[in-house]
Every structure is written in C-alpha cells, then in structure tokens.
Amino acid sequence: MTDYTSLSSVKLALGSAQTTDDTLLASLITQASRVIDRYCAGHLNSDDYFVRAAVTDAVLTGIVAHDGWLYCWPRKPIVESVTALAYRDFGDKTWQDINIAEWVTVEGYTVKAGGFLTPRRVQVKISFTGGFNPLPDDLVNAATLLSVRFYREVKSGLGDSIGVAELGTLTYTKALPVRVIEMLKPYKRVTA
C-alpha cells in the first residue's frame, strides 16, 4: 500500500526532528492514507484509490440509462484510458464485449458506452488505467494534516469530544477535521 505523505513531511508539520516516534508516525501515516481512501472512494475495499495503476478485469455494477448509454464508475479518482469493456445482465449470462474505439467515452471517473435500448442494471467488466502520478499537492497536505491529528490524539489521550458542557460548546471532536474535509471535497466520489 502507498502512503500519501512522507515521514519527513509529518515531522516538519509537527516541528520535530526526533526519531523516537518514527515507527508510530509511519503507522499513523498509513492509517491516515487509508482513511482518505475510504472517505473519498466511499467504499471499504479502496486501498490505493488515488495511486495511478492499470486495473484488469474489475467487475462492478453499471446502469443502462433511458438515454441508451451504459454508465459505470471504476474505483479510481480519474480514468485515463479503457482497454477492455464488457457487460452482462446479472446471473450467469455470458459477457458481451463492447467495441472500445466505437462506443466508449471517458469523463473523469465516469465511463460511458452507447448503443443500448433497454434501461437496466448490469454487471460490467472493465480493464483501465487510472489514478494520479504524482499525487496532487492538496491531497498530500490533507494526508499530512490528518497524520498529525492522529499523532496528537494518540499522545494526548483525548476522548471522542471535549467541550464546555455549561455553555454547550464543542471545542474538539475526533471527527475528520473540517479543513481536511474541505481539502478532500474535490476528490470525493459522487455517483448515480
């Protein structure tokens, strides 16, 4: 699995040059990277969601819409190219290949294939290349900030939330920081 930030970046953000917590920091960096994967992809099985990779024969659900286009959303933040695409109705039906050159277009992380008549849900088998290389700077920064947050939670022993009960104010919570959520907003996966 790939970490979305480096130990040196996290230590710089912490203002620490000590090596005593390097093992803990490395673990927290990996945890922060996986939290970002799951938050943005909206799926548990999404390790290395942002890393550019060639994916072969991924099986996922697609829909044939009323406009005659089949839509599917491979699990990468951006699809660069599609090398194979097939579909079938659910069950044990045989895969039907789709002519990539003639029918397939890519828009961000949405793959479209035309020429269908009946709206329905289908299974899609797709081979594609997608992801980022290098990772965008704001994504790396979000991973750095989240790693620092995790480190401070571990070191301080804070509970789930801290506030002033008499005033009804919340000053700290273990939820994802608003700043990190805002930084990840352009990468959050939204599908039909």
N, C-alpha and C positions, 0 to 999 in steps of 0.2 A: 504494500500500500504506500501511497505517496503522501507525504506531509505537505501542507500548503504554505508553511512558513518554515523558517530555519531557527535553530537554537540560538545563533548569534543575533538574529532579529529580535527574538523574545527577550534575550538578556539585555540587549540595548534598550528595549522599551521598559524593562524593569530597572534599568540603571545599575546593573550588577555585572561584575566581571568574575565573580566567584564561580568555582566549578563544583561546589559541594552539592548542588541540587540539579546537576545536569541530567541525571537519569530520570528524575521526577519531571523536569521540564520537557524532556523528549517524549515521555509518555503522555503528558498533557497536550503537547502539540499534536500528536496523533489523534487523541480524543477530540480535540477542537476541530481538526480536519474532518473527522467522520461526522461530527455534529453538523458541520456546514454542508457536507454531502447530503445527509438525510433531510435537513431543513430545506435546502434548495430543490432537491430532486423530488421530495415528497414521497419517498419510497425507502423502505428499510434496506433492501438489497441494492445499495447505490455507492459502494466504496469506489473511490477514484472517479467520481462523477465528472469532475472538471478536467481530468487528465486526458490529453489527446491520445486516442487509441483507435486501432482498426478492430471492429467487432464483427464476428462471423456468426451467422445463423441465430441471431437473437429472436426469440419468439415473444410476441406481445399482442395486445388487443388493438384492433383498429375499427374504424367505423366507415361505412359507406353512407355518405350523407345524401340528402334529397337532390343535391346539385350533380350527382353522378360521380363524385370524387371519393376515393378512399383516402382517409386521413389516418396517419399513425404518428406516434411520438416516441422515437427511440430515446433511451435514457442517457443522453449527453446534452450539455447546455447548448450546443450548436452542432449541426450535422454538416460536414464539409462535402461529402460525396456518398453516393449509394452505389454499391457494386452488384447487388442482387436483391430482388424483392419478389416475394411470392405471398399468396393468400389462400385461405380455405375457410369454408364455413366450419363452425365448431364441430367437434366429434372426430371421427376417424376418416374424414374426407381426404383426398389427395391434394397436395399443394399445387396451385396453379401459378406458373411463373408470369411475371409482368415484364414487358419489354421496357427496360430502363431508358433507353435512348428516346423512345417514342412517347411514353406515358408518365414519366416520373419527374417531379419538380421538388426542390427543397427550399423551404422558407424558414430560416432559423433552426429550430428543432422540430419543425413540422415537415413530414414527408407526405406528398400528395401523389396519387396515381389516378388517372382519369379513365373514363370509358365504362362505368358501371351503370346498371339500370335500377336495381332494387336496393333501397336503403336497408341496412342491417349491420349487425356487429359481426366481425370476422377475426380470425387469427391471422397474424402477419409474421412472416419470417424474413428478416432483413439482415443484410451484411452492409456495413457502412463504416466510414471514418468520421470521427467527431471529437470534440473537446478542444481545449486550449493548450497551446505551446508557443510561448511561455504563458504562465498564468497571469491574468490581469493584476495590476498593482493593488487595486482596491480590494480584490479577493485575498491577496496575500496579507494586506493590512488588517482585514477583518479576522483572519486566522491568527495573526499576531495578537490582536486585542483580546480575542476570546481565550487564547492560551494564557495570557497574563491574568485575565479574570479568573480562570480556573486555578491558577497558581495561588493567587491571593485568597481564594476561598479555602483551599487546602491548608495554607499556612495560618490563616486566621481562625479557622474552625467556626465560621459563621453559619447560622441556621438558614432555613429557607427564606426568611424575610426578617427585616429589622425595621422598626418604626417607632413612633411615639403614639402609644395607644390613646392617651388622653386627648391628643389633637387629631387622631385618626389619619396620621400621615405615614406614608411608607417611604423610607429613605433608601432601602436596599432590598433587592429580591434576587433569587437565583435564576430567574427567567433570563432568556437571552437579552443582553443589553440593547436598548433602543438604537444606539449608534451602530451596532453590528447588524441589526435587522435592516436599518436604512441602507447600509453599505451592500447588503446582500439582495436587496429588493430587485435590482435589475436582473439578477440571476435566478430568482425564484421561479420555478417551473409552474406554468399555468396551462392546463389542457382542458379540452372539452369533456 
